[in-house]
Amino acid sequence: MEVKQKAALIYNAIEDKKGSRISVLDISGISVMADYFVIADAENNNQLQAIADNVEEQMMKNGNHCRIEGKSESGWVLLDFGDIIVHIFNKEDRLFYDLERLWRDAISVSKEQLGIKEAAL
């Protein structure tokens, strides 16, 4: 599975659990740690855990294993799939750590660039 396909799968898994402010950053040109960051918010710790569990489950179904850092109670869970690192935050911690600012030289990747179409209403 190509990295964009993985990112799209992760994006959809986050959306399925109503994660908000999903951001995909292409860091391949500025870091060797991964190709993409996927960053999202959760309203509360239960939702944060549900999002993390769903991302892990959907990726594992496609043969992608991860290392997990953090707990939902801490306000930040990180899932490391090697080429993609997923950061799921509560809203306050996302504002505090502000990864988009820290990685401002990264290229923002849209849903359309991932091949995800908007759902028809």
C-alpha positions as CSV (number, residue, x, y, z in Angstrom):
1,M,0.0,0.0,0.0
2,E,1.4,3.4,-1.0
3,V,1.9,6.1,1.6
4,K,-1.0,8.3,0.2
5,Q,-3.3,5.3,0.4
6,K,-2.3,4.7,4.0
7,A,-2.9,8.4,4.8
8,A,-6.3,8.3,3.1
9,L,-7.2,5.2,5.2
10,I,-6.1,6.9,8.4
11,Y,-8.0,10.1,7.4
12,N,-11.2,8.1,6.9
13,A,-10.7,6.2,10.1
14,I,-10.5,9.5,12.0
15,E,-13.5,10.9,10.3
16,D,-15.5,7.7,11.1
17,K,-15.1,8.5,14.8
18,K,-15.9,12.2,14.3
19,G,-12.3,13.5,14.8
20,S,-12.0,17.2,13.9
21,R,-9.5,19.5,12.3
22,I,-7.8,16.7,10.5
23,S,-4.5,17.9,9.0
24,V,-2.1,15.9,6.8
25,L,1.4,17.2,6.5
26,D,4.0,15.9,4.0
27,I,7.3,16.0,5.9
28,S,9.3,13.8,3.5
29,G,11.3,16.7,2.2
30,I,12.3,18.0,5.6
31,S,12.6,14.9,7.9
32,V,13.8,11.3,7.7
33,M,11.5,10.2,10.6
34,A,8.4,9.8,8.4
35,D,6.8,10.8,5.1
36,Y,3.5,12.2,6.6
37,F,2.1,13.4,9.9
38,V,-1.7,13.1,10.3
39,I,-3.0,15.4,13.1
40,A,-6.5,15.5,14.6
41,D,-8.6,16.7,17.5
42,A,-10.9,14.8,19.8
43,E,-13.6,16.4,22.0
44,N,-12.8,14.2,25.0
45,N,-10.6,11.3,26.2
46,N,-13.2,8.7,25.3
47,Q,-13.4,10.0,21.7
48,L,-9.6,10.3,21.6
49,Q,-9.2,6.6,22.5
50,A,-12.0,5.6,20.0
51,I,-10.2,7.4,17.2
52,A,-6.8,5.8,18.1
53,D,-8.4,2.4,18.3
54,N,-10.2,2.8,15.0
55,V,-7.0,4.0,13.2
56,E,-5.0,1.1,14.6
57,E,-7.7,-1.4,13.7
58,Q,-8.2,-0.2,10.1
59,M,-4.5,-0.1,9.5
60,M,-3.9,-3.5,11.0
61,K,-6.6,-4.9,8.7
62,N,-4.4,-3.8,5.8
63,G,-1.2,-5.3,7.3
64,N,0.2,-2.1,8.8
65,H,1.4,-2.4,12.4
66,C,2.2,0.4,14.7
67,R,3.9,1.5,17.9
68,I,1.7,3.5,20.2
69,E,2.8,6.2,22.6
70,G,0.7,8.1,25.1
71,K,-2.7,7.4,26.7
72,S,-6.0,9.1,26.0
73,E,-5.9,10.4,29.6
74,S,-2.8,12.4,28.8
75,G,-4.5,14.3,26.0
76,W,-2.2,13.0,23.2
77,V,-1.9,9.6,21.6
78,L,0.8,9.0,18.9
79,L,0.6,6.0,16.5
80,D,3.8,5.4,14.6
81,F,3.3,3.4,11.3
82,G,6.9,4.1,10.2
83,D,6.1,6.2,7.1
84,I,3.2,7.9,8.8
85,I,2.9,9.2,12.3
86,V,-0.6,10.0,13.6
87,H,-1.1,12.5,16.4
88,I,-4.5,12.6,18.1
89,F,-4.9,15.4,20.6
90,N,-7.5,16.9,22.9
91,K,-8.2,20.5,21.7
92,E,-6.1,22.1,24.5
93,D,-3.0,20.0,24.0
94,R,-3.2,20.5,20.2
95,L,-3.1,24.2,20.7
96,F,-0.3,24.0,23.2
97,Y,2.0,21.8,21.1
98,D,1.0,23.4,17.8
99,L,2.7,20.8,15.5
100,E,1.6,22.6,12.4
101,R,3.6,25.7,13.5
102,L,6.6,23.6,14.5
103,W,6.5,21.8,11.1
104,R,5.5,24.9,9.1
105,D,7.9,24.0,6.3
106,A,5.9,20.8,5.7
107,I,3.5,20.6,2.7
108,S,-0.1,20.5,3.6
109,V,-1.9,17.7,1.8
110,S,-5.6,18.0,1.0
111,K,-8.3,15.4,1.1
112,E,-8.5,15.7,-2.7
113,Q,-4.8,15.0,-3.0
114,L,-5.3,11.9,-1.0
115,G,-8.1,10.8,-3.4
116,I,-10.8,11.3,-0.8
117,K,-14.1,12.7,-2.2
118,E,-16.5,14.8,-0.2
119,A,-19.6,12.9,0.8
120,A,-22.8,13.9,-1.1
121,L,-25.4,15.4,1.1
